[in-house]
Amino acid sequence: MSEPVVPVPTPETRHFWEGTAAGELRLQRCDDCSKAYFPPRPFCPACASRRVSVFKSSGRARLHSYVISHRNAPGFTAPYAIALVELEEGPRMMSNVVDCPQTPEALRLDMPLVATFRQVSDTIWLPQFKPTEI
């Protein structure tokens, strides 16, 4: 497996990457309209308010959609699932499903998942998701 491309935190994403290093999936929520959202940004995508807070999510999600890649990529050995997961708090995010066969029979839409974290550098941990019973 070749080395993965390592994300570089920005001021807007620093809380997210500090959370993953601590084993937490941190999201933002608008203090005005209460909408939780991802990816990180300094304003609410629903109402444009700049009054936003960071909170620790449950880490629970459901598999919304996926594709199985059969080509290696930096940091990933085929086959691997590229997934769109819907977090319990509402936002969707791209990630990977791990710790299960990478087949259509094993990757069931709406299957319950929980966040897990894969270290890719001294400071960066990638959020991934594994099957669980909710």
Secondary structure, 3 states (H helix, E strand, C coil): CCCCCCCCCCCCCHHHHHHHHCCCCEEEEECCCCCEECCCCCCCCCCCCCCEEEEECCCEEEEEEEEEECCCECCECCCEEEEEEEECCCCEEEEEECCCCCCCCCCCCCCEEEEEEEECCCCCEEEEEEECCC
